[in-house]
């Protein structure tokens, strides 16, 4: 079969813009039949809500958000942080919804890091100790998994689940490290014995196909592949507003690294950026356009106050932050705009065009956390300058961001989506041209 250009889906905000529903549409009704969804960052803390036309709802964390479509596979790349226990729970929920073969359609790269109950316990203990200065962690152990791997060459990986003796040694080292830093009485929750984790993780390896990096190369040559990102560019570990960020690269970078390694099978990837018609943020951190009235008026049925992240916050569309996200991510070919039904039903939504006269945020190359922290402090006191958004935000968004909208979403299901004719004529915002996603 001749492969077609892969599509990389990335959230341009703080997350929760609707990546899951966009990926679901691409798999269920997109212009090309999708063979597989590749996850390329984050882990079990992802929360991509998908509602099927028959009303079934699932919050996708590690499985690709195209899993409701029969035959669509999920591949967990080496950039994923894999939590076998959370994966089993997610598979059980999918099974209860009638998707009994989700694990049969899953592959995991042997080099992907493992998130364990010890990482999760340490994550929660550390966040709890911050008190009022919490960062807004999801409490799933993602940051601890990444930090441990940076400091220890023997961090447990998916491939270790095929070798019980090696897995036992590496899990013991993780447990001992965290029990030393957070004694049981301090961690706030008990952690399971190593042997219990060994049994569960080896069972995972017996049930799920563990593969090498070459497997993705074959997927890309078999059919259409969608790369599904997690979180959002404004939470990126190096481009987000430190310290209110995630331990993950949330731009297009990881996906494009994987594609280069595969010889760019299918041609240049199509970069699809996702945003809501208004802005949201889950947890603490800068949010210039936050509007308490909108938070009260626009509750999200699938996002609420969480014990670790904190409250779900709502505000007006922020063109300054979105321009920054696009620049930090290296540009996009096209946009998918979700929650347009909300904009159509209201006349009070606005768009921020500047902060106190500042129309552009500086993008620093490299790993400049202090620069990102200084920007975060500045944004905590920034004041928005607004313009009307209108009942149809799409022309306003295209004009302010300079990127065509390829997909409009007026509701949670694939049936509520509409590809635009203009998408077929769009070009990259980067120097080299490429075809756009989802054109009629």
Order of alpha helices (4+ residues) and beta strands (2+ residues): beta-alpha-beta-beta-beta-beta-beta-alpha-beta-beta-alpha-alpha-alpha-alpha-alpha-beta-alpha-beta-alpha-beta-beta-alpha-beta-beta-alpha-beta-alpha-beta-alpha-beta-alpha-beta-beta
